[in-house]
Amino acid sequence: MTLSRGIPVLVLGIMALSLPVSAEEHNPAALAGAMQQAKATLEAGLKASESTGKPISAKFEIEDGKLQLSVYTAKDKTFAEVVLDPATAAIAKTEKITEGDDLKEANEQAGAMATAKVSLLAATETAVKANAGFRAVSVMPGIKDGRSIATVTLLQGTNFKTVATPLD
């Protein structure tokens, strides 16, 4: 059986089966739902990852259909992705970042953190404290108007909110 454009229905069915996983990885509603089960905080993940280097970004994300806590760290001009258990913030694995978009992002994040006087942990704690009832789901450094800032994404129930916190 084929559709009007000659695409086999079986192929369309396989494509439909593959969409939810990739779509879920960038789906705020899926992330909000998965976060309900996460006992660990972004702050605990930042603290735990310090043993591998200076945290330069952190986020909860859905990877391969499962919630994980990921922290990029920098140490001695090398980068690593530290993957932590979202239930306990225990380090599950550490992988060197050596190529591709991940390396590009790590370099940009390290550049933004180079002039920072405030850690991502402190910036995250400040944002959470100023927004009662919210929890942090990501923190990303950047440069705005020549100043280092941390963009902290917060979640309360299914409502996301983004705040910028100075790092200098």
Steps between C-alpha positions, in 0.01 A plus 500: 500500500627849417386853560414736215865601462624144485642486856454150638280494810751277677771766462263766630418276797869451580558875476211563739645253749834680496354850550401486868851435630669778303205735549495418872861613536394857413151492650447723806186310602689169498782654701256647754336158539832321540619757754220398738696180571840670541605525863841651426537872446702679236695654787594153635615401150718810474657422838561132418660580163759733658718194563562478123554872431334840506132477395438710189135400435239260633160372399241235551417346164330203345759287326397175328159528665638529856552797728862579579692780665794617287775739608780623276826561686834656410839407643847574362366603156306175465126448523279220628133419515407366841175303494332469838212289629192729522383314810820535704738741318762224515739500205396226255770564240748758377589540134767724348371756254734499202306590187191631327227725631564392859859628480386824337241555776752415774750753359232771487386421854856500633557835329193645671618364835856636455405842640238377747552580866193303607467122454212341313399337828474836676309652206259206498445521875430874468244444223321222689492703822349799318228280344328310779342171396717463187787260445790545260508277192793664318769763531695628201763774504522768236616852427252786479610858446857396579405345836490135606151380588337171587168418341312281746191311387260432784201266525192499721254224411477538123594869490847596381662834573841634394698751704840660440744528790822705481823305544726801561 
